[in-house]
């Protein structure tokens, strides 16, 4: 099952990835592998790809990801 979560943050890219990594580590209480070059975290429960693209608009999301979005 695939899920997408969009976040708005004042953190820079590295700080945001580190914060998410810390949250995942504390939550799963197991080994979490950080593939730093790919912005990807992986553990035995799931893999999390972190895309840090700037989202231009809601229309962009609808078209790019073929999503139904209610605003």
Jmol script that loads the backbone (N, CA, C; Angstrom):
load data "model"
ATOM      1  N   UNK A   1       0.836  -1.166   0.000  1.00  0.00           N
ATOM      2  CA  UNK A   1       0.000   0.000   0.000  1.00  0.00           C
ATOM      3  C   UNK A   1       0.890   1.241   0.000  1.00  0.00           C
ATOM      4  N   UNK A   2       0.592   2.176  -0.868  1.00  0.00           N
ATOM      5  CA  UNK A   2       1.352   3.418  -0.941  1.00  0.00           C
ATOM      6  C   UNK A   2       0.537   4.563  -0.378  1.00  0.00           C
ATOM      7  N   UNK A   3       1.214   5.429   0.362  1.00  0.00           N
ATOM      8  CA  UNK A   3       0.585   6.617   0.918  1.00  0.00           C
ATOM      9  C   UNK A   3       1.477   7.808   0.630  1.00  0.00           C
ATOM     10  N   UNK A   4       0.877   8.964   0.510  1.00  0.00           N
ATOM     11  CA  UNK A   4       1.619  10.199   0.311  1.00  0.00           C
ATOM     12  C   UNK A   4       1.195  11.184   1.381  1.00  0.00           C
ATOM     13  N   UNK A   5       2.181  11.798   2.013  1.00  0.00           N
ATOM     14  CA  UNK A   5       1.943  12.808   3.031  1.00  0.00           C
ATOM     15  C   UNK A   5       2.700  14.062   2.624  1.00  0.00           C
ATOM     16  N   UNK A   6       2.011  15.162   2.538  1.00  0.00           N
ATOM     17  CA  UNK A   6       2.637  16.432   2.190  1.00  0.00           C
ATOM     18  C   UNK A   6       2.769  17.265   3.455  1.00  0.00           C
ATOM     19  N   UNK A   7       3.977  17.772   3.695  1.00  0.00           N
ATOM     20  CA  UNK A   7       4.259  18.561   4.889  1.00  0.00           C
ATOM     21  C   UNK A   7       4.681  19.965   4.493  1.00  0.00           C
ATOM     22  N   UNK A   8       4.313  20.900   5.318  1.00  0.00           N
ATOM     23  CA  UNK A   8       4.805  22.271   5.177  1.00  0.00           C
ATOM     24  C   UNK A   8       5.684  22.517   6.396  1.00  0.00           C
ATOM     25  N   UNK A   9       6.900  22.983   6.161  1.00  0.00           N
ATOM     26  CA  UNK A   9       7.833  23.152   7.261  1.00  0.00           C
ATOM     27  C   UNK A   9       8.745  24.342   7.006  1.00  0.00           C
ATOM     28  N   UNK A  10       9.172  24.968   8.089  1.00  0.00           N
ATOM     29  CA  UNK A  10      10.158  26.044   8.002  1.00  0.00           C
ATOM     30  C   UNK A  10      11.580  25.502   8.068  1.00  0.00           C
ATOM     31  N   UNK A  11      11.720  24.185   8.271  1.00  0.00           N
ATOM     32  CA  UNK A  11      13.042  23.578   8.361  1.00  0.00           C
ATOM     33  C   UNK A  11      13.661  23.467   6.976  1.00  0.00           C
ATOM     34  N   UNK A  12      15.005  23.531   6.926  1.00  0.00           N
ATOM     35  CA  UNK A  12      15.659  23.277   5.641  1.00  0.00           C
ATOM     36  C   UNK A  12      15.639  21.780   5.366  1.00  0.00           C
ATOM     37  N   UNK A  13      16.041  21.392   4.176  1.00  0.00           N
ATOM     38  CA  UNK A  13      15.945  20.004   3.728  1.00  0.00           C
ATOM     39  C   UNK A  13      16.621  19.034   4.694  1.00  0.00           C
ATOM     40  N   UNK A  14      17.848  19.312   5.075  1.00  0.00           N
ATOM     41  CA  UNK A  14      18.603  18.402   5.947  1.00  0.00           C
ATOM     42  C   UNK A  14      17.988  18.302   7.338  1.00  0.00           C
ATOM     43  N   UNK A  15      17.559  19.420   7.889  1.00  0.00           N
ATOM     44  CA  UNK A  15      16.946  19.413   9.220  1.00  0.00           C
ATOM     45  C   UNK A  15      15.623  18.647   9.207  1.00  0.00           C
ATOM     46  N   UNK A  16      14.848  18.807   8.139  1.00  0.00           N
ATOM     47  CA  UNK A  16      13.579  18.094   8.031  1.00  0.00           C
ATOM     48  C   UNK A  16      13.811  16.590   7.939  1.00  0.00           C
ATOM     49  N   UNK A  17      14.756  16.167   7.109  1.00  0.00           N
ATOM     50  CA  UNK A  17      15.056  14.737   6.985  1.00  0.00           C
ATOM     51  C   UNK A  17      15.547  14.184   8.319  1.00  0.00           C
ATOM     52  N   UNK A  18      16.400  14.916   9.012  1.00  0.00           N
ATOM     53  CA  UNK A  18      16.927  14.460  10.311  1.00  0.00           C
ATOM     54  C   UNK A  18      15.799  14.345  11.341  1.00  0.00           C
ATOM     55  N   UNK A  19      14.886  15.306  11.354  1.00  0.00           N
ATOM     56  CA  UNK A  19      13.753  15.273  12.276  1.00  0.00           C
ATOM     57  C   UNK A  19      12.863  14.062  12.009  1.00  0.00           C
ATOM     58  N   UNK A  20      12.573  13.809  10.732  1.00  0.00           N
ATOM     59  CA  UNK A  20      11.760  12.637  10.380  1.00  0.00           C
ATOM     60  C   UNK A  20      12.486  11.358  10.776  1.00  0.00           C
ATOM     61  N   UNK A  21      13.788  11.291  10.524  1.00  0.00           N
ATOM     62  CA  UNK A  21      14.595  10.126  10.913  1.00  0.00           C
ATOM     63  C   UNK A  21      14.511   9.882  12.420  1.00  0.00           C
ATOM     64  N   UNK A  22      14.664  10.931  13.211  1.00  0.00           N
ATOM     65  CA  UNK A  22      14.593  10.794  14.674  1.00  0.00           C
ATOM     66  C   UNK A  22      13.220  10.296  15.124  1.00  0.00           C
ATOM     67  N   UNK A  23      12.165  10.820  14.511  1.00  0.00           N
ATOM     68  CA  UNK A  23      10.808  10.389  14.859  1.00  0.00           C
ATOM     69  C   UNK A  23      10.613   8.909  14.528  1.00  0.00           C
ATOM     70  N   UNK A  24      11.060   8.508  13.342  1.00  0.00           N
ATOM     71  CA  UNK A  24      10.916   7.102  12.942  1.00  0.00           C
ATOM     72  C   UNK A  24      11.702   6.197  13.878  1.00  0.00           C
ATOM     73  N   UNK A  25      12.929   6.556  14.199  1.00  0.00           N
ATOM     74  CA  UNK A  25      13.755   5.746  15.106  1.00  0.00           C
ATOM     75  C   UNK A  25      13.091   5.583  16.471  1.00  0.00           C
ATOM     76  N   UNK A  26      12.561   6.656  17.011  1.00  0.00           N
ATOM     77  CA  UNK A  26      11.903   6.598  18.321  1.00  0.00           C
ATOM     78  C   UNK A  26      10.607   5.812  18.277  1.00  0.00           C
ATOM     79  N   UNK A  27       9.936   5.818  17.138  1.00  0.00           N
ATOM     80  CA  UNK A  27       8.645   5.155  17.015  1.00  0.00           C
ATOM     81  C   UNK A  27       8.780   3.656  16.846  1.00  0.00           C
ATOM     82  N   UNK A  28       9.641   3.209  15.955  1.00  0.00           N
ATOM     83  CA  UNK A  28       9.740   1.773  15.667  1.00  0.00           C
ATOM     84  C   UNK A  28      10.664   1.047  16.629  1.00  0.00           C
ATOM     85  N   UNK A  29      11.494   1.788  17.360  1.00  0.00           N
ATOM     86  CA  UNK A  29      12.421   1.211  18.332  1.00  0.00           C
ATOM     87  C   UNK A  29      13.185   0.033  17.742  1.00  0.00           C
ATOM     88  N   UNK A  30      13.647   0.197  16.523  1.00  0.00           N
ATOM     89  CA  UNK A  30      14.380  -0.837  15.816  1.00  0.00           C
ATOM     90  C   UNK A  30      15.380  -0.141  14.903  1.00  0.00           C
ATOM     91  N   UNK A  31      16.196  -0.928  14.239  1.00  0.00           N
ATOM     92  CA  UNK A  31      17.191  -0.364  13.336  1.00  0.00           C
ATOM     93  C   UNK A  31      16.516   0.313  12.145  1.00  0.00           C
ATOM     94  N   UNK A  32      16.913   1.552  11.903  1.00  0.00           N
ATOM     95  CA  UNK A  32      16.422   2.308  10.754  1.00  0.00           C
ATOM     96  C   UNK A  32      17.635   2.683   9.914  1.00  0.00           C
ATOM     97  N   UNK A  33      17.590   2.333   8.642  1.00  0.00           N
ATOM     98  CA  UNK A  33      18.678   2.648   7.731  1.00  0.00           C
ATOM     99  C   UNK A  33      18.358   3.940   7.002  1.00  0.00           C
ATOM    100  N   UNK A  34      19.321   4.844   7.018  1.00  0.00           N
ATOM    101  CA  UNK A  34      19.167   6.132   6.339  1.00  0.00           C
ATOM    102  C   UNK A  34      20.021   6.106   5.081  1.00  0.00           C
ATOM    103  N   UNK A  35      19.368   6.057   3.930  1.00  0.00           N
ATOM    104  CA  UNK A  35      20.081   6.131   2.664  1.00  0.00           C
ATOM    105  C   UNK A  35      20.192   7.605   2.308  1.00  0.00           C
ATOM    106  N   UNK A  36      21.166   8.278   2.873  1.00  0.00           N
ATOM    107  CA  UNK A  36      21.289   9.719   2.789  1.00  0.00           C
ATOM    108  C   UNK A  36      21.310  10.290   1.392  1.00  0.00           C
ATOM    109  N   UNK A  37      21.964   9.599   0.468  1.00  0.00           N
ATOM    110  CA  UNK A  37      22.052  10.125  -0.895  1.00  0.00           C
ATOM    111  C   UNK A  37      20.699  10.111  -1.599  1.00  0.00           C
ATOM    112  N   UNK A  38      19.788   9.273  -1.119  1.00  0.00           N
ATOM    113  CA  UNK A  38      18.501   9.121  -1.784  1.00  0.00           C
ATOM    114  C   UNK A  38      17.338   9.653  -0.957  1.00  0.00           C
ATOM    115  N   UNK A  39      17.596  10.230   0.215  1.00  0.00           N
ATOM    116  CA  UNK A  39      16.541  10.701   1.108  1.00  0.00           C
ATOM    117  C   UNK A  39      15.510   9.598   1.339  1.00  0.00           C
ATOM    118  N   UNK A  40      16.001   8.462   1.790  1.00  0.00           N
ATOM    119  CA  UNK A  40      15.156   7.285   1.991  1.00  0.00           C
ATOM    120  C   UNK A  40      15.482   6.671   3.350  1.00  0.00           C
ATOM    121  N   UNK A  41      14.435   6.348   4.115  1.00  0.00           N
ATOM    122  CA  UNK A  41      14.588   5.652   5.388  1.00  0.00           C
ATOM    123  C   UNK A  41      13.939   4.287   5.261  1.00  0.00           C
ATOM    124  N   UNK A  42      14.541   3.285   5.860  1.00  0.00           N
ATOM    125  CA  UNK A  42      13.984   1.944   5.744  1.00  0.00           C
ATOM    126  C   UNK A  42      14.128   1.206   7.070  1.00  0.00           C
ATOM    127  N   UNK A  43      13.086   0.466   7.436  1.00  0.00           N
ATOM    128  CA  UNK A  43      13.117  -0.419   8.596  1.00  0.00           C
ATOM    129  C   UNK A  43      12.336  -1.673   8.228  1.00  0.00           C
ATOM    130  N   UNK A  44      12.186  -2.595   9.169  1.00  0.00           N
ATOM    131  CA  UNK A  44      11.510  -3.847   8.815  1.00  0.00           C
ATOM    132  C   UNK A  44      10.019  -3.664   8.578  1.00  0.00           C
ATOM    133  N   UNK A  45       9.454  -2.531   8.968  1.00  0.00           N
ATOM    134  CA  UNK A  45       8.021  -2.301   8.810  1.00  0.00           C
ATOM    135  C   UNK A  45       7.650  -1.554   7.526  1.00  0.00           C
ATOM    136  N   UNK A  46       8.514  -0.660   7.080  1.00  0.00           N
ATOM    137  CA  UNK A  46       8.189   0.164   5.914  1.00  0.00           C
ATOM    138  C   UNK A  46       9.438   0.833   5.372  1.00  0.00           C
ATOM    139  N   UNK A  47       9.298   1.395   4.182  1.00  0.00           N
ATOM    140  CA  UNK A  47      10.315   2.253   3.579  1.00  0.00           C
ATOM    141  C   UNK A  47       9.676   3.607   3.329  1.00  0.00           C
ATOM    142  N   UNK A  48      10.410   4.650   3.628  1.00  0.00           N
ATOM    143  CA  UNK A  48       9.898   6.007   3.495  1.00  0.00           C
ATOM    144  C   UNK A  48      10.815   6.783   2.558  1.00  0.00           C
ATOM    145  N   UNK A  49      10.282   7.191   1.422  1.00  0.00           N
ATOM    146  CA  UNK A  49      11.015   8.042   0.492  1.00  0.00           C
ATOM    147  C   UNK A  49      10.635   9.485   0.770  1.00  0.00           C
ATOM    148  N   UNK A  50      11.626  10.322   0.953  1.00  0.00           N
ATOM    149  CA  UNK A  50      11.373  11.725   1.267  1.00  0.00           C
ATOM    150  C   UNK A  50      11.716  12.560   0.042  1.00  0.00           C
ATOM    151  N   UNK A  51      10.712  13.144  -0.555  1.00  0.00           N
ATOM    152  CA  UNK A  51      10.916  14.032  -1.690  1.00  0.00           C
ATOM    153  C   UNK A  51      10.840  15.462  -1.176  1.00  0.00           C
ATOM    154  N   UNK A  52      11.812  16.247  -1.524  1.00  0.00           N
ATOM    155  CA  UNK A  52      11.873  17.613  -0.989  1.00  0.00           C
ATOM    156  C   UNK A  52      11.631  18.647  -2.077  1.00  0.00           C
ATOM    157  N   UNK A  53      10.870  18.274  -3.088  1.00  0.00           N
ATOM    158  CA  UNK A  53      10.525  19.210  -4.149  1.00  0.00           C
ATOM    159  C   UNK A  53       9.602  20.290  -3.600  1.00  0.00           C
ATOM    160  N   UNK A  54       9.738  21.463  -4.165  1.00  0.00           N
ATOM    161  CA  UNK A  54       8.775  22.511  -3.840  1.00  0.00           C
ATOM    162  C   UNK A  54       7.503  22.240  -4.630  1.00  0.00           C
ATOM    163  N   UNK A  55       6.392  22.274  -3.962  1.00  0.00           N
ATOM    164  CA  UNK A  55       5.110  22.075  -4.612  1.00  0.00           C
ATOM    165  C   UNK A  55       4.627  23.439  -5.095  1.00  0.00           C
ATOM    166  N   UNK A  56       4.384  23.535  -6.373  1.00  0.00           N
ATOM    167  CA  UNK A  56       4.003  24.812  -6.972  1.00  0.00           C
ATOM    168  C   UNK A  56       2.565  25.170  -6.645  1.00  0.00           C
ATOM    169  N   UNK A  57       1.655  24.176  -6.797  1.00  0.00           N
ATOM    170  CA  UNK A  57       0.249  24.466  -6.573  1.00  0.00           C
ATOM    171  C   UNK A  57      -0.522  23.166  -6.372  1.00  0.00           C
ATOM    172  N   UNK A  58      -1.740  23.290  -5.911  1.00  0.00           N
ATOM    173  CA  UNK A  58      -2.618  22.134  -5.752  1.00  0.00           C
ATOM    174  C   UNK A  58      -2.892  21.494  -7.108  1.00  0.00           C
ATOM    175  N   UNK A  59      -3.046  22.311  -8.153  1.00  0.00           N
ATOM    176  CA  UNK A  59      -3.261  21.772  -9.497  1.00  0.00           C
ATOM    177  C   UNK A  59      -2.086  20.908  -9.940  1.00  0.00           C
ATOM    178  N   UNK A  60      -0.872  21.319  -9.571  1.00  0.00           N
ATOM    179  CA  UNK A  60       0.312  20.529  -9.879  1.00  0.00           C
ATOM    180  C   UNK A  60       0.197  19.142  -9.253  1.00  0.00           C
ATOM    181  N   UNK A  61      -0.202  19.085  -7.983  1.00  0.00           N
ATOM    182  CA  UNK A  61      -0.357  17.795  -7.299  1.00  0.00           C
ATOM    183  C   UNK A  61      -1.411  16.933  -7.970  1.00  0.00           C
ATOM    184  N   UNK A  62      -2.515  17.533  -8.307  1.00  0.00           N
ATOM    185  CA  UNK A  62      -3.592  16.784  -8.959  1.00  0.00           C
ATOM    186  C   UNK A  62      -3.111  16.156 -10.265  1.00  0.00           C
ATOM    187  N   UNK A  63      -2.383  16.923 -11.054  1.00  0.00           N
ATOM    188  CA  UNK A  63      -1.930  16.437 -12.351  1.00  0.00           C
ATOM    189  C   UNK A  63      -0.734  15.493 -12.226  1.00  0.00           C
ATOM    190  N   UNK A  64       0.256  15.859 -11.457  1.00  0.00           N
ATOM    191  CA  UNK A  64       1.491  15.086 -11.352  1.00  0.00           C
ATOM    192  C   UNK A  64       1.263  13.724 -10.703  1.00  0.00           C
ATOM    193  N   UNK A  65       0.484  13.689  -9.638  1.00  0.00           N
ATOM    194  CA  UNK A  65       0.287  12.459  -8.874  1.00  0.00           C
ATOM    195  C   UNK A  65      -1.082  11.830  -9.103  1.00  0.00           C
ATOM    196  N   UNK A  66      -1.860  12.425 -10.018  1.00  0.00           N
ATOM    197  CA  UNK A  66      -3.201  11.937 -10.319  1.00  0.00           C
ATOM    198  C   UNK A  66      -4.008  11.700  -9.039  1.00  0.00           C
ATOM    199  N   UNK A  67      -4.064  12.755  -8.210  1.00  0.00           N
ATOM    200  CA  UNK A  67      -4.704  12.670  -6.905  1.00  0.00           C
ATOM    201  C   UNK A  67      -6.001  13.482  -6.893  1.00  0.00           C
ATOM    202  N   UNK A  68      -6.943  13.007  -6.138  1.00  0.00           N
ATOM    203  CA  UNK A  68      -8.131  13.795  -5.856  1.00  0.00           C
ATOM    204  C   UNK A  68      -7.883  14.515  -4.541  1.00  0.00           C
ATOM    205  N   UNK A  69      -7.874  15.831  -4.595  1.00  0.00           N
ATOM    206  CA  UNK A  69      -7.542  16.628  -3.412  1.00  0.00           C
ATOM    207  C   UNK A  69      -8.704  17.568  -3.110  1.00  0.00           C
ATOM    208  N   UNK A  70      -9.145  17.541  -1.868  1.00  0.00           N
ATOM    209  CA  UNK A  70     -10.156  18.490  -1.406  1.00  0.00           C
ATOM    210  C   UNK A  70      -9.472  19.569  -0.600  1.00  0.00           C
ATOM    211  N   UNK A  71      -9.706  20.791  -0.975  1.00  0.00           N
ATOM    212  CA  UNK A  71      -9.083  21.910  -0.258  1.00  0.00           C
ATOM    213  C   UNK A  71     -10.146  22.747   0.379  1.00  0.00           C
TER     214      UNK A  71
END
end "model"
wireframe off; spacefill off
backbone 0.3
color backbone group
